[in-house]
Amino acid sequence: MVNLIPKDAQKILSSQQIEQKINRMALEILELHYNRTEIVLLGIENGGYQLASLLLKRIKSIQNIHIEIASIYVNKETPYSEASRINEEQQNLNNKAIILIDDVGNSGSTLFHALQTIYPLHPISIHVAVLIDRTHKRFPIKADIVGMDLATTLTEHIRVVFDDNGAPEGAYIF
């Protein structure tokens, strides 16, 4: 999958650094939800869901808490062309604490459209977690849990790469 990264890309996070950020993010999720008995990790396809899966494993290794995981599809290229949707059977979010997860927070558009799908399902709370948060917001979406803040130019791109087993390989800017 690394072949999707241009040869001149700069590695900004190694797999070990990503694992460290995941550990810290997992602890932050538990701190934010210390009094909850149930959390739903809702990962935006594809990278957000892969990150949610890694967070799920890490949280379960720290504390015995009921955690569900689901993915949400958002058309990132043309979000107004089709409705976002939760893909698993997990539709009952009423009175549940939701962590909306994406690998990279860019303009806020993807998170904004995902939130529009989640909010009518009556969760008790919604927090946003991103591995890398960029500073170019067009929508008023702020991540509550951030692995790394990064100021970039508008022309730069960030990609988080996972291997075929879902383990992080690295994060790149190009």
C-alpha positions in Angstrom: 0.0 0.0 0.0 3.0 2.3 0.4 3.1 2.6 -3.4 0.2 5.1 -3.0 2.8 7.5 -1.5 4.9 9.6 -3.9 8.6 9.0 -3.8 9.2 12.6 -2.6 6.8 12.2 0.4 8.2 12.9 3.8 7.5 10.5 6.6 6.1 12.5 9.5 5.2 9.6 11.9 6.8 6.1 12.0 4.8 3.1 13.0 6.2 3.2 16.5 5.2 6.9 16.8 1.7 6.1 15.7 1.4 3.3 18.2 2.5 5.8 20.9 -0.1 8.3 19.8 -2.8 5.5 19.8 -1.8 4.6 23.4 -2.3 8.2 24.5 -5.5 8.6 22.6 -6.9 5.5 24.2 -6.1 6.8 27.6 -7.8 10.1 26.7 -10.9 8.3 25.5 -11.1 6.5 28.8 -10.5 9.7 30.8 -13.3 11.5 28.9 -15.6 8.5 29.6 -14.6 7.4 33.0 -18.2 7.1 34.2 -19.5 5.3 31.1 -20.1 1.6 30.9 -20.5 1.6 27.1 -18.7 3.4 24.3 -19.2 3.2 20.6 -16.2 3.8 18.3 -17.4 5.0 15.0 -14.6 5.1 12.4 -14.9 6.9 9.1 -14.0 4.6 6.3 -11.3 3.6 5.6 -8.5 5.1 7.6 -10.7 6.2 10.5 -12.1 2.7 10.9 -8.6 1.2 10.9 -7.6 3.7 13.6 -10.8 2.8 15.5 -9.9 -0.9 15.4 -6.5 -0.1 16.8 -8.0 2.1 19.5 -10.5 -0.7 20.4 -7.7 -3.2 21.0 -5.7 -0.7 23.1 -8.6 0.4 25.2 -9.6 -3.2 25.9 -6.0 -3.9 27.0 -6.3 -1.1 29.5 -9.8 -1.4 31.0 -12.6 -3.9 30.9 -15.4 -1.8 29.4 -18.1 -2.6 26.9 -17.0 -1.1 23.5 -18.8 -1.4 20.2 -17.2 -0.5 16.9 -18.9 0.4 13.6 -17.9 2.2 10.4 -19.5 5.2 8.8 -19.2 5.9 5.1 -18.9 9.5 3.9 -18.2 10.3 0.3 -15.1 12.4 0.9 -14.8 13.7 -2.7 -18.4 14.9 -3.1 -20.2 14.6 0.3 -23.4 16.3 -0.9 -23.8 13.7 -3.7 -25.0 10.9 -1.4 -26.0 10.5 2.2 -23.5 9.3 4.8 -24.4 6.0 6.4 -23.4 3.8 9.3 -22.5 0.4 7.8 -22.9 -2.1 10.6 -26.1 -3.1 12.2 -25.2 -0.7 15.0 -28.0 1.8 14.5 -29.2 2.3 18.1 -27.0 5.1 19.4 -29.6 6.4 21.8 -27.9 7.3 25.1 -24.6 6.0 24.0 -21.2 7.8 24.1 -19.9 8.0 20.6 -16.3 8.6 19.5 -16.2 9.7 15.9 -12.8 8.7 14.5 -10.8 9.7 11.4 -7.1 9.3 10.5 -6.7 12.9 9.3 -8.7 15.9 10.1 -8.5 18.3 7.2 -11.2 20.9 6.4 -13.8 19.4 8.8 -16.1 18.5 5.9 -16.0 14.8 6.3 -16.5 15.0 10.1 -19.3 17.5 9.6 -21.2 15.2 7.2 -20.7 12.2 9.5 -22.0 14.2 12.5 -25.2 15.0 10.5 -25.8 11.2 10.3 -25.1 10.5 13.9 -26.9 13.4 15.7 -30.5 12.3 14.8 -29.7 8.9 16.4 -29.8 10.5 19.9 -26.3 9.7 21.3 -25.7 10.9 24.9 -22.4 12.4 23.8 -20.2 12.8 20.7 -16.4 13.3 20.8 -14.1 13.5 17.8 -10.7 11.8 17.6 -8.2 12.2 14.8 -4.6 10.9 14.5 -3.4 14.0 12.7 -5.3 17.3 12.8 -4.5 19.9 10.1 -5.2 23.6 10.6 -7.2 24.3 7.5 -10.8 24.2 8.7 -13.8 25.2 6.5 -16.3 23.7 8.9 -16.5 24.5 12.6 -15.3 21.0 13.7 -12.7 20.7 16.4 -11.2 17.4 17.4 -11.4 16.6 21.1 -8.7 13.9 21.0 -5.7 14.5 18.7 -2.6 12.5 18.2 -0.7 15.2 16.4 -1.5 18.8 15.3 0.2 19.8 12.1 0.2 23.1 10.2 0.5 22.5 6.5 0.0 24.5 3.3 -3.3 24.1 1.4 -1.5 22.2 -1.4 0.1 19.6 0.9 -1.6 16.2 1.5 -1.3 13.8 4.4 -1.8 10.1 4.2 -1.7 7.5 7.0 -0.8 4.1 5.7 -1.9 0.8 7.3 -0.6 -2.6 6.2 -2.8 -5.5 5.0 -3.4 -6.5 8.7 -4.4 -3.1 9.8 -1.2 -2.2 11.6 0.1 1.3 11.0 3.1 1.7 8.7 3.5 5.4 8.9 2.1 8.9 8.1 3.4 10.9 5.2 3.1 14.4 3.9 3.5 15.3 0.2 
